[in-house]
Amino acid sequence: MNRTHTPKILTLSLLACLAACAPKPPAAVDAGTDITAIAASANALQLGFNNRNPSAVAAMYTRDAQLLPPGAPIIRGQDAIRKHYAAEMTGDSLPPQIVTADTVAAGDWGWRAGTWRISSLPPVSGKFVEVWRRSPEGWRIYRDIYNLDATPPATP
């Protein structure tokens, strides 16, 4: 072998090895499919509210989720979230009607924002933002914050 070719061959061999070992780019993510999947999970959440099933509602949250209701401390974890909604779903309480204004997905994260309304007397309404995370169970809420448009009047 000619000594002048040896450095070239070694360089080409090294480049070939590096190219073979380089990480492959991540597979393309179809944000439209993820947004549809988040919407399906959000529909399951609404069904849990409609059926007054706090366990079904809590199942749509990650194990380490946080719920940030207005005027109250942060509620941490699925079990605490289930207990919160169990207390909210007592008596003749009505489920919220949720209207999604926007949903975005990027990789394993997404968010949804919109408005909610409970047709009680007097009616109560507000806004919400949810951070969703892809999990082995599907898309689940990681953080959930909502507020009131106005403080409801005190009941006599």
N, C-alpha and C positions, 0 to 999 in steps of 0.2 A: 504494500500500500504506500502510496506517495505521501510523504510527511506534510505536504502543503494541503492535502485534502482532509487530513485528520481533524484539524480544528473546525472545518466546515461541517464535516459529518457529525462531530460531537455537538456542535451548535444546533444543527438541524434535528438531531435526535433529542436533545434537551427541549427544544421548542415543541416537538411532537408530543413528548411526555407531558409537558405543562399544559398543552391544549387538551390532551385526553383527560387530565386530572382537574381541569377547570370546572367549577360548579355550573350546572345547567341553569339557565334562567328559569324563574318560576313559571309554572303553567299559567296561561292567561285566565283571568278570573272574569266570569260573565256577571257584571254588576246587576244586569237586568234579572238574571236568575236569582241572585242573592236578594234583591229587593222584593221579588215575588215570594221568596221563602220567608223573609221578615214579615211580609204582609200576612202570610198564612199563619205564622206564629202569633201575630197580633190578633188575628181572627180567633184563634184558640183562647187567647187572653180574654177577648170580649165575650166569648161563649162562657168562660168561667164566671165572669161577672153576671151575665144574663141568667145563668143557672144558679147563682148565689152559692158558688162552690169555691171557698177560699183555698182549698188544696189544689184545685185546677189552676187557679190564678197564680199561686205561689210556685207551681211547677214551671211556669213560664219565666221564672227568674233563675239566674245562676246561683249556685250555693253560696257564693260570697257577694251576692247582690246587696245594694243599698237603696232603700226607698227614702226619699226626702220630701215628706209631706209638709204643707204650710203650717207654721206655728207649732211644730213638734220636733223632737229630737230625731236624728237619723235612725232608721230601722235597719238593722244589719242581719242578713242571712235569710234563707228561705223560710225557716220555721217562724222567725219573728214576723216576717212579711205575711205568712199565713195567719198568724194570730191577729195581726193588725186588721186584715181584711175580714176575718171571722167576726171581729168586734164591729166593723163597719157594716156588715151584711145582716144586721139584726132587725127584728121587727118588720116594718113595712118599707124599709129602705128600697129605693129603686136603683137599678144599675145605671152606670154612666153611659151616655151615648158619646162615642169617641169619633172624632173626625180628624183623619190624618191629612196634614197640609204638605208634608214633605218627608221623604225617606231617602237615605243615602247609604250605600254600602261600599266599603273599600277593604278588600282582603277579609280578615276575620272580624272586622268591626263594622258597625253600622249605627245609624241614629234615625230616630223618627220624632217628629214634632207635630203638634196640632192643638186642637181644642177639645174640651169635654164639657158635657152638660148633664145635669141630673134634673129631671122634670118633677122635682118635688115642689111643695108649696112652702115658701117661695122657691123658685128655681135657683139652682146653684150652677155656676159655670167657671171655667178657668182654662189655663193653657198647660201644656206638658212638653217635656223633652225626655226621651229615653235613649240610652246608649245600649246597643245590642252587641252581643259577642257570639261568634260561632262556637258551638260546643259539640261534643259527640252526640248529644240529644237533639241538636239542631240549633237554631237561633234562639237565644235567651236574653232577657234584660239583665244588664250588668249594673246600670245606674238608672234611676227613675226619679225625676223631680216634677212636681206639679204645683200650681198655685191657683188662687182664687181671683176672679175678676173683681169681685167686691166682697167685703165681709158680709155674710148673711145676717139679716136682722135677728135680734134675740127673740126667742119664742116666749110668748106670755105665760 
